[in-house]
Amino acid sequence: MQDKTHLVDDITGHRRMRRNRKADWTRRLVQENRLTVDDLIWPIFIVPGSGIIDPIPAMPGVNRMSIDKAVEAAREAADLGIPALATFPNIEMELRDEAGSNSLEANNLINKATAAIKKAVPEIGVITDVALDPFTSHGHDGILRDGEIVNDETVDQVARAAVMQADAGADIIAPSEMMDGRIGAIRMALDAAGHQGVGIMSYATKFASAFYGPYREAISTGGLLIGDKKTYYIDPANGTEAIRDAALDVEEGADMLMVKPGLPYLDICWRMKEAFGLPTFAYQVSGEYTQIKAAAMNGWIDGERAMLETLLSFKRAGCDGILTYFAVEVAKILAKR
């Protein structure tokens, strides 16, 4: 028999990587990571009123919704198999002040939305944020005193707000304001109020990023912000500091960890998952979403493929799930496969 060994066989030692890539069925058979609907958390924006679906110009395809429309959206999400929503309020400007005091109103917009969604669609999870930026007149995540975002007073307030959000039916509290000690304080407050079953998804590593702009338009804080958030968000240059920050949240009782933004920080996702072994999530933030949408709208990239590829990258980086504005769009695609 003629020896058909090729020079390539000698070079590779007869190990050819393309053998497992030669057909669709083999590629599916050896695929290491898969994106499923179970990986998706859908962030939505709530506004006062009724019957409102208000498109956000900087986030094509994303709307602000009144509570009744949010309930309809929650039903659609549940029917698609999406496990949870993350809700963010855009309250009236006259209700915002330097201390974000509306966050402590039991019947405020975010809590009314939670109660309505859980009543109508009890099977879907509701994740709420206790950061004060939707409630402050200055756009910061905490209380502003004499030009400083004060840590301890903010922690006291977000812990109280967390209990009210749990009272309204929130399943998971996701504090994003990055104050020191907030996770432990929220855990103690929840337990003292009898909410031992309410989890905490810590924004364990939230970076002072350029990718938040469209979100700030969505909750109407962009034009309010005085200064920047660098005194409490993490420097994008600092990976080790981010892991130290996450370690403190783990010690204080976080049930889940989040990295925000997502794609620029895949290394942090991997390091956190390896270091702590807790359920780890990435938030594919508004700027990441808008980049893909804008490029696709201009015909510069295949939007669907780019969307799915970026989401799969989070899974490869060790994430258990992703908060993404693409959630419904992706769920519909996955349902057809």
Backbone hydrogen bonds in HBPLUS format (Angstrom, degrees):
<---DONOR---> <-ACCEPTOR-->    atom                        ^
c    i                          cat <-CA-CA->   ^        H-A-AA   ^      H-
h    n   atom  resd res      DA  || num        DHA   H-A  angle D-A-AA Bond
n    s   type  num  typ     dist DA aas  dist angle  dist       angle   num
A0009-ASP N   A0006-HIS O   2.87 MM   3  5.25 127.1  2.16 107.0 120.6     1
A0010-ASP N   A0006-HIS O   3.32 MM   4  6.84 150.9  2.41 149.1 156.8     2
A0011-ILE N   A0007-LEU O   2.93 MM   4  6.26 158.6  1.98 152.5 159.0     3
A0012-THR N   A0008-VAL O   2.89 MM   4  6.04 162.4  1.92 152.5 156.3     4
A0013-GLY N   A0009-ASP O   2.92 MM   4  5.64 116.7  2.33 134.6 148.1     5
A0014-HIS N   A0009-ASP O   2.81 MM   5  4.48 143.4  1.94 135.2 141.4     6
A0015-ARG N   A0012-THR O   3.28 MM   3  5.31 153.8  2.35  98.0 105.7     7
A0019-ARG N   A0016-ARG O   3.27 MM   3  5.92 165.5  2.29 115.3 119.5     8
A0021-ARG N   A0018-ARG O   2.93 MM   3  4.93 152.8  2.00 103.4 112.2     9
A0027-ARG N   A0023-ALA O   3.01 MM   4  6.27 161.5  2.05 155.5 161.2    10
A0028-ARG N   A0024-ASP O   2.93 MM   4  6.18 156.5  1.98 151.1 157.4    11
A0029-LEU N   A0025-TRP O   3.00 MM   4  6.09 147.4  2.11 136.3 145.5    12
A0030-VAL N   A0026-THR O   3.13 MM   4  6.33 147.7  2.24 149.4 154.8    13
A0039-ASP N   A0036-THR O   3.01 MM   3  5.61 165.9  2.03 117.6 122.2    14
A0040-LEU N   A0037-VAL O   3.24 MM   3  5.60 171.3  2.24 117.9 119.3    15
A0322-ILE N   A0039-ASP O   2.73 MM 283  6.01 158.0  1.77 177.3 173.0    16
A0041-ILE N   A0322-ILE O   2.92 MM 281  6.00 144.6  2.05 156.3 150.7    17
A0324-THR N   A0041-ILE O   2.96 MM 283  6.28 157.0  2.01 173.7 175.5    18
A0042-TRP N   A0084-ALA O   3.10 MM  42  6.55 162.1  2.13 148.1 147.6    19
A0086-ALA N   A0042-TRP O   2.93 MM  44  5.95 155.8  1.99 128.0 128.7    20
A0044-ILE N   A0086-ALA O   2.80 MM  42  6.20 153.9  1.86 160.3 166.0    21
A0088-PHE N   A0044-ILE O   2.94 MM  44  6.23 140.7  2.10 154.6 166.7    22
A0065-MET N   A0045-PHE O   2.84 MM  20  6.13 161.0  1.87 147.1 152.3    23
A0046-ILE N   A0088-PHE O   2.82 MM  42  6.05 159.9  1.86 149.4 154.9    24
A0090-ASN N   A0046-ILE O   2.75 MM  44  5.93 141.5  1.90 168.3 174.1    25
A0047-VAL N   A0065-MET O   2.87 MM  18  5.66 150.4  1.96 127.6 131.6    26
A0066-SER N   A0052-ILE O   3.07 MM  14  5.08 155.3  2.14 135.7 137.1    27
A0054-ASP N   A0064-ARG O   2.81 MM  10  4.91 168.3  1.82 151.5 154.8    28
A0064-ARG N   A0054-ASP O   2.75 MM  10  4.91 165.5  1.77 140.2 141.7    29
A0056-ILE N   A0062-VAL O   2.99 MM   6  5.94 159.1  2.03 166.1 159.2    30
A0059-MET N   A0056-ILE O   2.91 MM   3  5.34 160.1  1.95 119.3 125.9    31
A0062-VAL N   A0059-MET O   2.90 MM   3  5.55 155.9  1.96 152.0 152.3    32
A0069-LYS N   A0066-SER O   3.04 MM   3  5.40 120.1  2.41 106.7 121.2    33
A0070-ALA N   A0066-SER O   2.85 MM   4  6.10 148.2  1.95 153.1 163.6    34
A0071-VAL N   A0067-ILE O   2.91 MM   4  6.17 148.3  2.01 150.2 157.7    35
A0072-GLU N   A0068-ASP O   3.26 MM   4  6.57 152.6  2.34 136.2 142.8    36
A0073-ALA N   A0069-LYS O   2.89 MM   4  6.19 152.5  1.97 143.6 151.7    37
A0074-ALA N   A0070-ALA O   2.80 MM   4  6.04 149.5  1.89 144.9 153.5    38
A0075-ARG N   A0071-VAL O   3.01 MM   4  6.31 151.1  2.10 146.5 153.6    39
A0076-GLU N   A0072-GLU O   3.02 MM   4  6.36 158.3  2.07 148.0 153.6    40
A0077-ALA N   A0073-ALA O   2.88 MM   4  6.14 161.0  1.92 150.3 155.6    41
A0078-ALA N   A0074-ALA O   2.90 MM   4  6.09 162.0  1.93 148.3 153.2    42
A0079-ASP N   A0075-ARG O   2.92 MM   4  6.10 158.8  1.96 150.2 156.0    43
A0080-LEU N   A0076-GLU O   3.05 MM   4  6.30 137.5  2.24 141.9 153.2    44
A0080-LEU N   A0077-ALA O   3.12 MM   3  5.12 128.1  2.40  94.5 108.3    45
A0082-ILE N   A0077-ALA O   2.99 MM   5  5.28 148.4  2.09 156.1 148.3    46
A0081-GLY N   A0078-ALA O   2.96 MM   3  4.98 149.5  2.06 100.2 110.1    47
A0125-GLY N   A0083-PRO O   2.92 MM  42  6.09 175.3  1.92 151.0 150.0    48
A0085-LEU N   A0125-GLY O   2.87 MM  40  6.15 156.9  1.92 149.6 151.8    49
A0127-ILE N   A0085-LEU O   2.84 MM  42  6.03 153.5  1.91 152.4 161.3    50
A0087-THR N   A0127-ILE O   3.09 MM  40  6.49 151.3  2.18 165.2 173.6    51
A0095-LEU N   A0092-GLU O   3.05 MM   3  5.55 157.1  2.10 112.8 120.1    52
A0096-ARG N   A0093-MET O   3.09 MM   3  5.37 165.1  2.12 111.7 116.3    53
A0097-ASP N   A0135-PHE O   3.26 MM  38  6.85 144.8  2.40 150.8 148.8    54
A0100-GLY N   A0097-ASP O   3.20 MM   3  5.26 153.7  2.27 103.2 111.0    55
A0137-SER N   A0097-ASP O   2.93 MM  40  4.61 143.7  2.07 103.0 110.0    56
A0103-SER N   A0100-GLY O   3.07 MM   3  5.96 163.9  2.09 124.5 129.3    57
A0104-LEU N   A0101-SER O   3.00 MM   3  5.69 164.5  2.02 119.4 124.2    58
A0105-GLU N   A0102-ASN O   3.07 MM   3  5.20 164.9  2.09 112.3 112.9    59
A0108-ASN N   A0105-GLU O   3.10 MM   3  5.24 145.2  2.23 123.2 117.6    60
A0112-LYS N   A0108-ASN O   2.92 MM   4  6.12 158.5  1.97 159.1 166.0    61
A0113-ALA N   A0109-LEU O   2.97 MM   4  6.13 155.4  2.03 148.4 155.1    62
A0114-THR N   A0110-ILE O   3.05 MM   4  6.28 156.6  2.11 141.5 147.7    63
A0115-ALA N   A0111-ASN O   3.00 MM   4  6.20 171.2  2.01 151.1 152.9    64
A0116-ALA N   A0112-LYS O   3.00 MM   4  6.14 160.9  2.04 146.7 152.1    65
A0117-ILE N   A0113-ALA O   2.92 MM   4  6.07 164.9  1.94 154.2 158.2    66
A0118-LYS N   A0114-THR O   2.90 MM   4  6.04 172.2  1.91 160.2 162.6    67
A0119-LYS N   A0115-ALA O   3.01 MM   4  6.05 145.0  2.13 139.5 148.8    68
A0120-ALA N   A0116-ALA O   3.07 MM   4  6.21 159.0  2.12 146.2 151.3    69
A0121-VAL N   A0117-ILE O   2.69 MM   4  5.58 160.8  1.73 155.8 162.0    70
A0124-ILE N   A0121-VAL O   3.17 MM   3  6.02 171.9  2.18 127.7 130.0    71
A0171-ASP N   A0126-VAL O   2.96 MM  45  5.44 148.8  2.06 145.3 155.4    72
A0172-ILE N   A0126-VAL O   3.32 MM  46  6.61 155.2  2.38 150.5 150.6    73
A0128-THR N   A0172-ILE O   3.02 MM  44  6.50 157.6  2.07 164.6 167.3    74
A0174-ALA N   A0128-THR O   2.62 MM  46  5.70 167.1  1.64 164.5 163.3    75
A0132-LEU N   A0141-ASP O   3.02 MM   9  4.53 161.5  2.05 124.0 119.4    76
A0135-PHE N   A0132-LEU O   2.76 MM   3  5.27 150.2  1.85 121.8 132.1    77
A0136-THR N   A0132-LEU O   3.08 MM   4  6.12 119.8  2.46 151.3 164.7    78
A0226-ILE N   A0138-HIS O   3.24 MM  88  5.77 133.3  2.47 156.5 153.9    79
A0150-VAL N   A0143-ILE O   2.95 MM   7  5.85 148.7  2.05 167.1 171.6    80
A0145-ARG N   A0148-GLU O   2.77 MM   3  5.23 168.9  1.78 155.0 157.0    81
A0148-GLU N   A0145-ARG O   2.92 MM   3  5.23 157.6  1.97 113.3 120.8    82
A0155-VAL N   A0151-ASN O   2.90 MM   4  6.20 155.3  1.96 153.6 161.3    83
A0156-ASP N   A0152-ASP O   3.02 MM   4  6.32 159.6  2.06 148.0 152.6    84
A0157-GLN N   A0153-GLU O   3.13 MM   4  6.39 156.2  2.19 143.2 149.2    85
A0158-VAL N   A0154-THR O   2.86 MM   4  6.15 167.6  1.87 162.2 164.8    86
A0159-ALA N   A0155-VAL O   3.02 MM   4  6.07 152.4  2.10 148.9 155.8    87
A0160-ARG N   A0156-ASP O   3.23 MM   4  6.48 154.0  2.30 141.0 147.4    88
A0161-ALA N   A0157-GLN O   2.87 MM   4  6.16 159.7  1.91 152.6 158.9    89
A0162-ALA N   A0158-VAL O   2.84 MM   4  5.93 147.2  1.95 139.2 147.8    90
A0163-VAL N   A0159-ALA O   3.29 MM   4  6.58 151.3  2.38 142.0 147.5    91
A0164-MET N   A0160-ARG O   3.25 MM   4  6.63 156.6  2.31 146.3 152.2    92
A0165-GLN N   A0161-ALA O   2.90 MM   4  6.20 152.1  1.97 149.6 157.9    93
A0166-ALA N   A0162-ALA O   2.91 MM   4  6.16 152.3  1.99 146.2 153.9    94
A0167-ASP N   A0163-VAL O   2.80 MM   4  6.07 153.6  1.87 147.3 155.4    95
A0168-ALA N   A0164-MET O   3.04 MM   4  6.26 142.0  2.18 138.9 148.3    96
A0170-ALA N   A0165-GLN O   3.03 MM   5  5.64 163.3  2.06 148.1 144.2    97
A0169-GLY N   A0166-ALA O   2.96 MM   3  5.10 149.2  2.06 102.6 112.5    98
A0199-GLY N   A0171-ASP O   3.13 MM  28  6.54 149.0  2.23 155.0 149.5    99
A0173-ILE N   A0199-GLY O   2.85 MM  26  6.21 165.5  1.87 153.5 151.3   100
A0201-MET N   A0173-ILE O   2.89 MM  28  6.15 152.5  1.96 143.0 152.1   101
A0203-TYR N   A0175-PRO O   3.40 MM  28  6.14 157.8  2.45 150.8 148.6   102
A0185-ALA N   A0181-GLY O   3.18 MM   4  6.32 162.5  2.22 152.2 157.6   103
A0186-ILE N   A0182-ARG O   2.89 MM   4  6.00 160.5  1.93 151.6 156.5   104
A0187-ARG N   A0183-ILE O   2.92 MM   4  6.11 161.9  1.96 151.4 156.8   105
A0188-MET N   A0184-GLY O   2.99 MM   4  6.16 163.2  2.02 148.7 152.9   106
A0189-ALA N   A0185-ALA O   2.97 MM   4  6.14 157.3  2.03 144.8 151.4   107
A0190-LEU N   A0186-ILE O   2.82 MM   4  5.98 165.0  1.84 155.3 159.2   108
A0191-ASP N   A0187-ARG O   2.99 MM   4  6.13 166.7  2.01 150.4 154.2   109
A0192-ALA N   A0188-MET O   2.96 MM   4  6.05 156.6  2.01 144.3 151.1   110
A0193-ALA N   A0189-ALA O   3.10 MM   4  6.26 137.5  2.29 139.8 150.2   111
A0193-ALA N   A0190-LEU O   3.15 MM   3  5.19 129.4  2.42  94.7 108.0   112
A0195-HIS N   A0190-LEU O   2.76 MM   5  4.93 159.7  1.80 153.7 146.7   113
A0194-GLY N   A0191-ASP O   3.03 MM   3  5.05 161.4  2.07 105.4 110.1   114
A0198-VAL N   A0195-HIS O   3.12 MM   3  5.49 165.8  2.15 113.6 118.1   115
A0255-ASP N   A0200-ILE O   2.96 MM  55  5.37 148.2  2.07 142.4 152.5   116
A0256-MET N   A0200-ILE O   3.15 MM  56  6.42 145.5  2.28 155.4 152.9   117
A0202-SER N   A0256-MET O   2.95 MM  54  6.16 149.5  2.04 150.7 141.8   118
A0258-MET N   A0202-SER O   2.77 MM  56  5.88 125.5  2.07 168.0 173.5   119
A0205-THR N   A0258-MET O   3.30 MM  53  6.64 159.1  2.35 163.9 167.5   120
A0260-LYS N   A0205-THR O   3.05 MM  55  6.28 171.3  2.05 156.3 153.9   121
A0234-ILE N   A0206-LYS O   2.95 MM  28  6.07 171.8  1.95 146.6 147.6   122
A0207-PHE N   A0260-LYS O   2.97 MM  53  6.40 161.0  2.01 158.4 163.4   123
A0209-SER N   A0207-PHE O   2.81 MM   2  5.32 123.2  2.14 111.6  94.6   124
A0208-ALA N   A0234-ILE O   2.78 MM  26  5.59 161.7  1.81 151.6 149.6   125
A0287-GLY N   A0211-PHE O   2.83 MM  76  4.33 138.3  2.00 166.6 154.0   126
A0215-TYR N   A0212-TYR O   3.01 MM   3  5.47 121.6  2.36 114.8 129.5   127
A0216-ARG N   A0212-TYR O   3.18 MM   4  6.49 154.4  2.25 155.7 163.4   128
A0216-ARG N   A0213-GLY O   3.05 MM   3  5.28 118.2  2.44 102.2 116.9   129
A0217-GLU N   A0213-GLY O   3.21 MM   4  6.63 141.6  2.36 147.0 157.9   130
A0217-GLU N   A0214-PRO O   3.15 MM   3  5.06 125.7  2.46  91.8 105.9   131
A0218-ALA N   A0214-PRO O   2.99 MM   4  6.31 149.6  2.09 143.0 151.7   132
A0218-ALA N   A0215-TYR O   2.91 MM   3  4.87 111.4  2.39  92.0 109.4   133
A0219-ILE N   A0215-TYR O   3.08 MM   4  6.51 143.9  2.22 152.7 161.1   134
A0221-THR N   A0216-ARG O   2.80 MM   5  5.03 160.8  1.83 149.8 154.2   135
A0222-GLY N   A0216-ARG O   3.26 MM   6  4.73 149.8  2.36 113.0 109.6   136
A0220-SER N   A0217-GLU O   3.16 MM   3  4.80 158.0  2.21  97.4 103.8   137
A0224-LEU N   A0221-THR O   2.99 MM   3  5.11 146.2  2.11 104.8 115.5   138
A0225-LEU N   A0221-THR O   3.29 MM   4  6.34 137.9  2.48 160.3 167.0   139
A0232-TYR N   A0229-LYS O   3.24 MM   3  5.94 165.3  2.26 116.7 121.2   140
A0233-TYR N   A0229-LYS O   2.91 MM   4  5.91 161.5  1.95 164.9 170.8   141
A0238-ASN N   A0235-ASP O   2.93 MM   3  5.54 171.6  1.94 128.6 131.4   142
A0243-ILE N   A0239-GLY O   3.15 MM   4  6.52 152.1  2.23 148.4 154.8   143
A0244-ARG N   A0240-THR O   3.00 MM   4  6.30 156.2  2.06 149.9 156.6   144
A0245-ASP N   A0241-GLU O   2.87 MM   4  6.12 156.0  1.93 150.7 157.3   145
A0246-ALA N   A0242-ALA O   2.97 MM   4  6.25 158.0  2.02 146.7 152.5   146
A0247-ALA N   A0243-ILE O   2.89 MM   4  6.09 151.4  1.97 145.2 153.3   147
A0248-LEU N   A0244-ARG O   3.15 MM   4  6.48 150.4  2.24 147.2 153.3   148
A0249-ASP N   A0245-ASP O   3.26 MM   4  6.64 155.6  2.33 145.6 151.9   149
A0250-VAL N   A0246-ALA O   2.94 MM   4  6.28 151.8  2.02 152.1 160.3   150
A0251-GLU N   A0247-ALA O   3.01 MM   4  6.26 161.9  2.04 148.7 153.0   151
A0252-GLU N   A0248-LEU O   2.93 MM   4  6.15 142.4  2.08 143.6 154.5   152
A0254-ALA N   A0249-ASP O   3.01 MM   5  5.62 163.4  2.04 150.5 149.8   153
A0253-GLY N   A0250-VAL O   3.14 MM   3  5.36 156.9  2.20 105.0 112.1   154
A0257-LEU N   A0279-PRO O   2.94 MM  22  6.34 163.5  1.97 161.6 167.2   155
A0281-PHE N   A0257-LEU O   2.77 MM  24  6.12 152.0  1.85 149.3 159.0   156
A0259-VAL N   A0281-PHE O   2.81 MM  22  6.28 144.1  1.94 146.2 157.4   157
A0283-TYR N   A0259-VAL O   2.90 MM  24  6.24 154.5  1.97 169.1 168.6   158
A0265-TYR N   A0262-GLY O   2.82 MM   3  5.43 156.7  1.88 125.1 133.1   159
A0268-ILE N   A0265-TYR O   3.03 MM   3  5.28 127.5  2.31 101.8 114.8   160
A0269-CYS N   A0265-TYR O   3.16 MM   4  6.62 154.3  2.23 148.9 156.0   161
A0270-TRP N   A0266-LEU O   3.08 MM   4  6.37 166.0  2.10 152.8 154.7   162
A0271-ARG N   A0267-ASP O   2.98 MM   4  6.17 163.9  2.00 145.4 150.2   163
A0272-MET N   A0268-ILE O   2.86 MM   4  5.95 161.7  1.89 153.4 157.8   164
A0273-LYS N   A0269-CYS O   3.03 MM   4  6.21 165.3  2.05 152.7 156.7   165
A0274-GLU N   A0270-TRP O   2.97 MM   4  6.11 164.7  1.99 152.8 157.3   166
A0275-ALA N   A0271-ARG O   2.90 MM   4  5.92 152.2  1.97 142.4 150.4   167
A0276-PHE N   A0272-MET O   2.98 MM   4  5.95 164.7  2.00 154.2 156.6   168
A0277-GLY N   A0273-LYS O   2.99 MM   4  5.00 143.2  2.13 124.4 135.5   169
A0320-ASP N   A0280-THR O   2.64 MM  40  5.44 162.4  1.67 159.0 165.0   170
A0282-ALA N   A0321-GLY O   3.28 MM  39  6.78 151.7  2.36 145.0 151.4   171
A0323-LEU N   A0282-ALA O   2.85 MM  41  6.25 162.1  1.88 156.4 162.6   172
A0284-GLN N   A0323-LEU O   2.85 MM  39  5.93 152.1  1.92 161.4 168.4   173
A0288-GLU N   A0285-VAL O   3.02 MM   3  5.43 123.0  2.36 108.4 122.4   174
A0289-TYR N   A0285-VAL O   3.03 MM   4  6.35 161.9  2.06 156.5 162.3   175
A0290-THR N   A0286-SER O   2.82 MM   4  6.01 166.3  1.84 155.2 159.0   176
A0291-GLN N   A0287-GLY O   3.06 MM   4  6.10 152.6  2.14 139.3 145.8   177
A0292-ILE N   A0288-GLU O   3.42 MM   4  6.70 163.6  2.45 147.4 149.9   178
A0293-LYS N   A0289-TYR O   3.01 MM   4  6.29 168.4  2.02 155.1 158.7   179
A0294-ALA N   A0290-THR O   2.77 MM   4  5.78 170.0  1.78 153.8 157.0   180
A0295-ALA N   A0291-GLN O   3.03 MM   4  6.09 165.4  2.05 145.5 150.1   181
A0296-ALA N   A0292-ILE O   2.93 MM   4  6.03 157.3  1.98 147.8 154.7   182
A0297-MET N   A0293-LYS O   2.83 MM   4  6.02 156.8  1.89 150.7 157.3   183
A0298-ASN N   A0294-ALA O   3.09 MM   4  6.30 137.1  2.28 141.3 151.9   184
A0300-TRP N   A0295-ALA O   2.90 MM   5  5.20 152.4  1.97 164.8 157.4   185
A0299-GLY N   A0296-ALA O   2.96 MM   3  4.98 157.2  2.01 103.7 110.8   186
A0306-ALA N   A0302-ASP O   2.95 MM   4  6.13 165.5  1.97 160.7 165.5   187
A0307-MET N   A0303-GLY O   2.90 MM   4  5.96 158.6  1.94 147.6 153.7   188
A0308-LEU N   A0304-GLU O   3.03 MM   4  6.25 170.8  2.04 154.2 155.8   189
A0309-GLU N   A0305-ARG O   2.87 MM   4  5.96 154.8  1.93 147.7 155.5   190
A0310-THR N   A0306-ALA O   2.99 MM   4  6.11 163.1  2.02 149.3 153.0   191
A0311-LEU N   A0307-MET O   3.13 MM   4  6.36 161.2  2.17 148.8 154.2   192
A0312-LEU N   A0308-LEU O   2.93 MM   4  6.08 156.2  1.99 145.2 151.9   193
A0313-SER N   A0309-GLU O   3.02 MM   4  6.23 140.8  2.18 140.4 150.9   194
A0313-SER N   A0310-THR O   3.16 MM   3  5.05 123.2  2.50  90.6 105.1   195
A0314-PHE N   A0311-LEU O   3.19 MM   3  5.45 134.3  2.41 101.2 112.2   196
A0315-LYS N   A0312-LEU O   3.06 MM   3  5.15 118.1  2.46  96.8 111.9   197
A0316-ARG N   A0312-LEU O   3.01 MM   4  6.38 158.3  2.06 152.8 158.8   198
A0317-ALA N   A0313-SER O   2.99 MM   4  6.17 139.4  2.16 138.2 148.9   199
A0319-CYS N   A0314-PHE O   2.97 MM   5  5.48 157.8  2.02 157.1 150.5   200
A0318-GLY N   A0315-LYS O   3.02 MM   3  5.27 160.9  2.06 110.6 114.2   201
A0327-ALA N   A0324-THR O   3.23 MM   3  5.52 162.4  2.27 111.8 113.9   202
A0330-VAL N   A0326-PHE O   2.81 MM   4  5.88 166.4  1.83 169.2 173.2   203
A0331-ALA N   A0327-ALA O   2.85 MM   4  5.99 161.4  1.88 150.1 156.0   204
A0332-LYS N   A0328-VAL O   3.04 MM   4  6.24 154.0  2.11 149.5 155.1   205
A0333-ILE N   A0329-GLU O   3.22 MM   4  6.51 152.6  2.30 141.6 148.8   206
A0333-ILE N   A0330-VAL O   3.05 MM   3  5.07 114.7  2.50  95.8 111.7   207
A0334-LEU N   A0330-VAL O   2.84 MM   4  6.12 167.3  1.86 162.6 165.6   208
A0335-ALA N   A0331-ALA O   2.97 MM   4  6.06 145.1  2.10 139.8 149.1   209
A0336-LYS N   A0333-ILE O   3.12 MM   3  5.48 145.8  2.24 106.0 115.5   210
A0337-ARG N   A0334-LEU O   3.15 MM   3  5.33 157.5  2.20 105.7 112.7   211
